[in-house]
Amino acid sequence: MSENHATKLKYRIGGMDCASCVSKIETAVNRLPGVEEAGVSLASGTLTILPGPNFARGAVEQQVKALGYSIAPTDGKVPSSAAGHELEGHDHGNDDGHEHSHFDLGDGPWWKTRKAVLTGVTGAALVVTYLAHLALPSVPNWIFVPALAVGLVPISRRALAAAMAGTPFSIEMLMSIAATGALFIGAAEEAVMVVFLFLVGELLEGVAAGRARASIRGLTDLVPKNALVEENGTTQEVSAEALTPGAIILVRPGDRIAADGVIVEGSSAINEAPVTGESVPKSKGPDDTVFAGTINSDTVLKVRVTAAAADNTIARVVRLVEEAQESKAPTERFIDRFSRYYTPGVLVAGALVALVPPLFFAGSRDEWIYKGLAILLIGCPCALVISTPAAIAAGLSAGARRGLLIKGGAVIEAFRRVTLVALDKTGTLTEGKPVVTDVIGLGRPEGQVLSLAAALESGSSHPLAVAILAKAKEMKAPVPPALSAKALPGKGVTGSVGGEAIALLSPRAADEEYTFDEATKSRIDGLNAEGKTVSVLIAAGTPVGLIAIRDEPRADAEAGLAALKAAGISTVMLTGDNERTARAIGAKLGIEVRAGLLPEDKQAIVREKQAAGEIVAKVGDGINDAPALAAADIGIAMGGGTDVALETADAAVLHGRVMDIANMVALSKATMGNIWQNISVALGLKAVFLVTTIIGVTGLWPAILADTGATVLVTMNAMRLLAWKGR
């Protein structure tokens, strides 16, 4: 039945273990009528389809199953065309007889899978046949045919299905030709060994691919399945997926937090290591944000849920990483194009080796056909094709597990070429919230100055008031009640504390009504020169204290900028803040400053730097950064930033560490180094075995190691990136 779908459809594919699987499925599904676009992600094991007006859903399942893979919708609801079919280990009764030797190795023990069973049966048949041949040496080599059929028939079916679906030069086709050819030149024993080694290689590839795929899916396992919800004074256990924003959940000591939220009651140390990689727990209390999957260490907390399960931080990271893994890097696209010509070229080369020496140079026919068949096996492109996507997927997963969200292979490649990082000030280099830096007593103790100022600011939500109240709480300064408190717009606040008239004013407002001595004026000027906002406390008509407030640099800002400079990358601050404050922060951090900028000014500076030959990464967290983020070669959103910044950016530092910008560059270099190692292994092994085959040192079964062996080595090497930790 035809349907008209406006949105993309997503399926979980079981059994993909290398990049040739991706190519076969994409080619086959894209040829179906009504499919406008189809994309497959090996890393996440998914097929995404953009359906057209004549889309027939059942055709997708039929086409994918014909290739030997299992398929089910990601939402778990099986379409009517696939009713009764499950993703894992199910015998598909109406699959037109196609053998499903592929399956998803990420869900369950690999030794119970159909591919493992097929490999085991083929190996057992080989051993039994070989022993029979030793016992009865007079029996011809045709005794190996049944053992060969066990493994080769399913492979040949997949080869024919792929050929009919638009991929005639698949690895299964090369394997079928080589094994069948070996059989007809009397090398049946080696043909069985080649098929067995191919199946072993596929099995190992599947295990490795499953482990890589599980690394990012493992993030979702951090979130507990259930949560304790408090309602009307009672608590009840509910599914974490059923939590809605606004619900109050109870988190006991030792429990994982079930949802993103804000603490409404209680204070505790929160272990964020599972999500951020931070080894030291953070002390958090009322109004502090907590993330799903983190661990409450000390006391009972009440948390107000701010995001549904599908929209919490971990779910968003997993979703964005899976989307990023579907985006091909330039190196991957080049190798894909190269492999389209490479595989037919291998067939031609094999044919020339088999035919030219016997026809024109009196060579032995069987010997050169044997060598030609070996070249077909050596030339299989799997290891080469998977060299890039395996490393990219591992790099993206490693970054995501440490709070570095990079949106695709093209971005992770580009990071290594960055020569200039332009950073916003507020919320990027600084914490984004003012804090009290200095409390100075002018004739009264500093503690009393802080207490009186906090008394006047009680109940205010102004950022400066919040900073003063937070400092009073930190210093355990008493906050007496204030009477007749009144805000003076643009000037400050006045009131009465303990019967004494008190005012907290800006220096300009205070100077209009009260007299400062030169020493006090000098101290105010000095604090202003450091980019700090100064408030003057007046009591009984006399200045009795100064309070200085500033949005302080992040704890790792200086070290993060130093790491960028050590990597040979220049830095510049682009901020809309005033020149004096920006330069004070810039001087402390040792960074070039461009201040007083509008959004379009930031964008213009980015374009100016690009015109001068710089590869620019722009880091910001607000709407005013969006134009510059879009203009930069790479846009990076800082953790806690606006949705506009996160959507516009190519990457995101989820946990607000400046050092993570240098870590992204380091991850890019590590990933690209891994890719070139993989390509070298893939091509190097092929070159060695090509030479040894031509000169007659190696034969058919070592030749298969040049492909399946290289594929396993490449995949395992890529998985080393999963252990990457950064600074």
Secondary structure, DSSP 8 states (H G I E B T S, - for coil): -EE--SS-EEEEEE---SHHHHHHHHHHHHTSTTEEEEEEETTTTEEEEEE-TTEEHHHHHHHHHHTT-EEEETTS---GGGTT--SSS---TTSTT-------TTSS-GGGSHHHHHHHHHHHHHHHHHHHHHH-TTS-GGGGHHHHHHHHHHHHHHHHHHHHTT--S-HHHHHHHHHHHHHHTT-HHHHHHHHHHHHHHHHHHHHHHHHHHHHHHGGGGGS-SEEEEEETTEEEEEEGGG--TT-EEEE-TT-B--S-EEEEE--EEEE-HHHH--SS-EEE-TT-EE-TT-EE-SS-EEEEE-S-GGGSHHHHHHHHHHHHHTS--HHHHHHHHHHHHHHHHHHHHHHHHHHHHHHHS---HHHHHHHHHHHHHHT--HHHHHHHHHHHHHHHHHHHTTTEEE--HHHHHHHTT--EEEE-IIIIIB-SS-EEEEEEESSS-HHHHHHHHHHHHTT---HHHHHHHHHHHHTT------EEEEEETTTEEEEEETTEEEEEE-HHHHHHHS---HHHHHHHHHHHHTT-EEEEEEETTEEEEEEEEE--B-TTHHHHHHHHHHTT-EEEEE-SS-HHHHHHHHHHHT-EEE-S--HHHHHHHHHHHHHTT--EEEEE-SGGGHHHHHHSSEEEEETT--HHHHHH-SEEETT--THHHHHHHHHHHHHHHHHHHHHHHHHHHHHHHHHHHHTTS--HHHHHIIIIIHHHHHHHHHHGGGG----
